[in-house]
Amino acid sequence: MIQKVIEALDGDGFDLMLERVLKAMFGIILFGCFPYFLYLVFFS
C-alpha cells in the first residue's frame, strides 16, 4: 500500500497532483475570496 503511494508520487503522478491542487486552490481563491474582497471595499 505505502509502496504504491510512493511510486505514484514519485515522478509524473506528483506533478499531476500538484497541478490539480494548485488549480483548485486558485479557483477557490478567485470565486471565494475575491467577491468578498470587493464587498469589503465597496459596501463597508
ZIMOTA-V845208 format. One record per residue. RES is the residue in one letter. OMEGA is omega in radians with two decimals (* if undefined). NEAR is the number of other ideal C-beta (glycine too) atoms within 10 Angstrom. Layout:
RES	OMEGA	NEAR
RES	OMEGA	NEAR
This chain:
M	-3.12	5
I	3.14	6
Q	3.13	7
K	3.12	8
V	3.13	10
I	3.12	9
E	-3.14	10
A	-3.11	13
L	-3.10	12
D	3.11	9
G	-3.03	9
D	-3.13	8
G	-3.14	12
F	3.13	11
D	3.13	10
L	-3.13	11
M	-3.13	12
L	3.12	11
E	3.13	10
R	-3.14	10
V	-3.14	10
L	3.09	10
K	3.13	10
A	3.14	10
M	3.12	10
F	3.12	10
G	3.13	10
I	3.13	10
I	-3.07	11
L	-3.04	10
F	-3.13	9
G	-3.01	10
C	-3.05	10
F	3.07	10
P	3.09	10
Y	3.09	9
F	3.11	11
L	3.10	10
Y	3.13	10
L	-3.09	9
V	-2.97	8
F	-3.01	7
F	-3.13	6
S	*	5
